[in-house]
Amino acid sequence: MKRSILVLTVVSLLLTACGSQPAPTPTLVPRPPTRQPTATPRPTHTPAPTLTPVTAELSDELAELIEWTYGAGVFVLGEVQLVQQAAQRMLAEEFDELEVLAAQFGLLAVLESVSEAAEEIDPPAILESFWDDVVGLHHDAMDAFESWLGEETDAAQMLQDITPIVTQLEELVSDAEIALAAEYGFDGTELADVRQEALGALPDVFDVEDLQPTELPEGAAQVLHSFSYEQYEWYHIIGEVENTLDTPIGWVKIVATLYDSAGEVVGTGFTYSEMDVIAPRGRSPFNIGIDEYGEVDSYELQVEADHGELGRQDLLVGSHDAYEEYDWLHIRGEVQNTGDTDADWVKVVATLYDGAGIVVGMGYTFTELDVVPAGGTSPFDMVVDWWEGYEYYELQVEGD
């Protein structure tokens, strides 16, 4: 739906521009409640399409189909011209690496939007051949662009492939305008003006500002609590980090600095939150392991994060329980894939708490099945080797 808005933008421009012209012949919009045919009869012999008013009546339904089809055709022409411009500017060495990336993202969004919107358009008979040809040329342009995106071809080859497509689309749109003028009395010059206005409304895919990520506010990720212990000549810091925002965060990095009693640094280390992406107002445990350190008296933690995007939300933890075996705590259970696609790398994360809700341990594991089928399940069995003071645990799951 979001991508279809790109085509709707062109249609909106058509409505505005066509409705503002004072021409007495019928126009695409606005449409009066009852449309009356023009009083001038169709000539008995017309050697070539002309702009002579005709008696053909334009129903509301037909007008809407023409608006969609013509508007989408104009947009396809515009998108392919953008690809052509990208190739020309690359050959002229006007782009740096970021600008190339901006152009690729922008062009891909525009091309994919037309592919999706094209499926919703049922062209009227007068534009059926026009639309079939436009869609075919759109796919040709998509193929050329994807070859460049996949580095199978360079900018010079893409320009060579795209230029004749642009020429053919320009001819198709021009022919469509002539046909509409001949059949329904539209002013061909007026439609050409609308076409240029619509093309001018295409997004600026060469603007790198849209790719510059906004910085997260200070305190977006905060360590709620942590503790440390030594085990097998490693210094561990386990804790829990919270996303304080109403949007997801990712790449949450926790950095530890160890100090001795004199305040001198005796070790450093870092890790990332166990959950790759922390949901809005969500939490994730972490475990920093440091193998080279001196006599530790205290430590400090710092956190940094970036914007994140939540993954699939159709993985659920089913039944589960915990049991002790030797010095280990086992948490076993089952993950349910309630989605329509198979799930890879399904990870289960456990956070252990004491009676006051303070973190006292954590662990993670992957499901026994490498791929959890759509609608299926897989068991898991997690082993936690530090769980002193544990009263209860909470589980989270993520996967691809």
N, C-alpha and C positions, 0 to 999 in steps of 0.2 A: 504494500500500500504506500509506503514511504517513497519508494522509487517511482511509483506511478505519478507522484506529484510533479515530477519533472515534465511529463507530457501535459499534465493539467495546466502547468504554468503557461505553456504555449497557447492552449485553448483559451485561457483567461485573457491573454493578450489579444487573441483574435476577437473575443467578445467586446473588449474595450475599443479596439481600433475600428472594427467594422461598424459598431454601433454609433461611432462619432462622426461618420461621414454622412453628408446630406444628400447623397445620390438618391434619385427617385426610384431607381430600380430596386428589386428585392435584394437584401443582404442577408448574411448568415444570421446575425442577431442585431438588435433585439427583435424578437418575433411577436407580432400582435396576437391577441387571443384568437382571431379568425383571419387566416391569410387569404387574400383575394388574388386571383391571377391578374397579371398585367393585361391591359386592354389591347396591346399590340399583338396581332396574330403572328405566328411563325412564318417567315418567308417560305414560299413554295419551292424555291431553289436557292441553295446556298453553296457556292463552289468551295468554300473553306470556312472554318470556324470564325465567327465574327462576334462582336459585342452587342449585336442588335437585341433589344428586349424580346422575350418570347412568352408564350402562354403557359409553359410548364409550371405547375404549382409545386412549391416547396413545402412539404409537410413538416411539422415540428420534429417528428422522428427522423426524417431524412436530413433535416438541417443539423440535428445533433450528430448523426453519423458522419456527415461531411466535416463538421467541426473537428471531431476526433481524428478522422483519417487524415485530413489535410494538415491539421496541427502536428500530428505525430510525424508525418512526412517531412515537414519543415524541420522538426527537431532532429530527425535522422540526418538530414543534410548538415545541420549545425554540428552534430556530434562528430561526423566524419571530417568536417572542416577543422575541428579542434585537433583531431589526430594529425591531420596534415600540417597544421601550425606547429604542433609539438615536434614533428620530424624536421621541419624547416629550421626551428630555433635550435634544435640539437646540432644540426649540421653547421649552423652559424656559431656554435659554441657559446650560446647565450645562457646556458644552464650550468649551475653547479650541481653537486650530487643531491643536495636537498631539493632543489627545484625539479630535478629529474624525478625524484621520488614523489613530489607533489603532483606532477603531471601524470604519473602512472596511476596514483590513487584516484585522482580526479577523473581521468579518462575512463578508468575501469568502472567507476560508479555510474557515469553517464551511459556507457555502453550497456551495462547490465540493466540499468533502469529501462532502457528502450526494449531490450529483449523481454523483460517481464511485462511491460505495458502492451507490447505488440500482441500478446496472447488475448488481451481483453478487447481488441478492436475487431469489429465485424464491418468491413467496408461496404458502402453502398455500391450498387452495380456500376455507376459511372466512374468510381475510383477503385474498383476491384483489381483491375490489371495494374494500376498505379501502385497500389499498396503491396501486391505480390512482388513487384519489382523492387520496391523500396526495402521490404524485409530481406529479400535476397541480397541486396547490396549492403545492408546493415550487417548481415552475417559474414559477407566477404571482408568488410572492414574489421569486424571482430576477430576474424582469423588472422588478418595482417597484424593487428595490434597484439594479439596473444603471442604470435611468433616473435615480435619485438620484445614483449614482456618476458618471454622465456629465453631471451638472448639467442634465439635461433636465427634471427636476422638483425641487421643494424638499422640505424635511422635512414640511411640512404636507400636501402631496399624497401623499407616501410613507406618512404615518400613515393617511390616508384610504384608501389602497389596501390597506395591510397589515392593518388592524383586522378587516375581515370575513374575511380569510384565517385569522387567528388563531381567530376564533369557529368557523369551519367545521372547522378541525383539532381543536379541543377537542371538538367534537361527534363527530367521527370516532373519536378515541381512546376516548372514553367508550363509544360504540357497540361498538367492538371488544372492550372489556373485558366488556361485557354478553354479547356473543356467546360469548366464551371461557368465561365463567362458566356460561352455559346449556348449552354443548356438552360441556365437559370438567370442569365442577364447580369452576372456579377461584373463589376468594373475590373478588368484585368490589371490595370495600373494600381488600383486600390489594393488588390490582393498582394501584388508585389511589394507594396509598401508595408503591409502587415507582415509579410514574410521577413523583410529586413528588420522590422522591429522585434519580431520573435527571435531571430538569430542574435540580435543584440542582447537578449535577456539570458543567453546561455551562461552557466556559471563560469567563473574564472578559475580554470583548473591549474593555472600557472601561479597561483597565489600561495606562497609558502606559509603565510601566517596561520592558515587553518591547520597546518601540521605541527605548529609549535604547541607542545602540551602546556596547559596551565599548571602552575606550581600548586602543590597541595598546601593547605594552610598549616601553620605551625601547630604541632600537637595532633596531627591527623592520626598518627599511630603512637600509642603510649604503652609502656610496660606497666601492667597492673601490680604484679608482685613477682618475686624471684627468690631463689635460694641456691646455695652452692654446696658441693661435696666433692671429695676426692675418691677416685676409684681406679684401680689398676694403673696408677701413675698418671692419671688424667685429672685435670681440674674441670668440673662440670658446673655450668650455671643453667638451671632449668627455670622457666617462667612462663608467663602468659602475656601476650600483647593484644591490645584492643584497637579496633578501628572505630574512631570517634565520629566518623562522617556518616552521612546518609547515602554515600556512594561507595562502591567496592574499591579496595586498594590491593595492590600486588607488589611483588618484589620487596617484601617487607624485610629489611636487613637489620639485625640486632648486633651491635658491636660492643665488645667487652674490653675494658682496660683494668688490669690487676695492679694493685699497689701494695707495697710493704708498709710497715708501721711508720716509716719516715716519709711516706708519700711518694716514693720513687716507683716508677713503672717496672713491674717484674713479669709482665706477660700481657699478651693481647690475643684476641680471637674474635671470630664472628660466625654467624649462621643466618639462615633465613627462616621465617616462620614456617611451621610444618604444613600449614594450609597455604597452597600457592597463591590463592586469592582469598582475602578475608571479606566476608559479606558486610554490608552496612551495619554498623553497631555490633559486629561480630567479634569473635576472639579466636586466637590460635595459640597453641603452646609452642615453645622453642627449647632447644637443648644445644648450648655452646660447649664444645669440647676443646680443651687447650692442653697440649702435651708438653710444652716447654714453658716453664714458669718457675718463679722463685718462691720465697716465703710470703704467702698472701695474707694481708691483713684486711683488705677491703677491695671492692671493685665498683666500677661505674658502668652503666649501660647507656648507649645511645641508639636511637632508632631513626631510620629513614625509609621512605616508601614512595611508591609511584601510583599512578592511576591503574586500576585493575578492571578486568571484565569477568563477570561471573560465568563459569562454565555451565555445563548441563545440570539441571535441577531435578532430574528424574531418577536419581540414584538414592535409595533409602536404605537405612540399616533396619533390618527386621529384628527377629528375636536374638538375644545375646545374653551371656552371663560371664562370670569370672570365677576362677578357681586358682588355688595355690599349688605349686609343685616345686619342691625343694626351696630355693631362694628366689623363685620367679613367680610372678603373677601372670596368669594367662587370661586373656579376654577373647572369647570366641563368639562367633555369631554368623549372621548371614546378611548379604547385601542383595537388595532387590533392584533390578533394572526395570523401571516402569515405563521406559521410553520405547520409541518405535525403531531405534537403531542400536546396534551393538555398542558396548562400552569397553574401552581399553584403559589400561593402567589405572584400575580402580583402587584407590588408596583409602584406608580407614585410619583415622587419627583419634587417639584417646588422650584425654586430659584427666589426671587424677587429682582429687581434692581431699582436704581434711574436713573435719566437721564444720570449720568456720568458712569454708569455700576458698581456701588458699591452696594454690597449686603445690602438690608434693611429688608429682611424677608425670611422665608422659610416655607415649609410645606410638608406633605406627606399624602398619603392615599393608600388604597388597592382598587382594582376593586370591584364593587358590586357583581360580580360572584366570588365565591371561586375558581372555575376552569374555565378558558377561553378556550373553545374548539378549536381544530385545525381548522384554517380557519374562526374562529368566532370572535365576539367582546363582549366587556362588558363596560358599562358606569362607570364613577367614579365621585365623588363630594368631593372636598377637602375644608376644612375650615382652613383659616389662621387668627390668632387672633392678629398678630402684623405685620403691613404693612405700617407704616408711611413713606411717601416719595416715595412710590412705583410708578414706571412709566411703567414697563413691567416685564414679567416673562418668564422663560424658563422651559421646562418640560423634564424629563428623566424617563425611565421606565426600570424595571428589573423584573425577575421572574424565576421560576424553571420549 
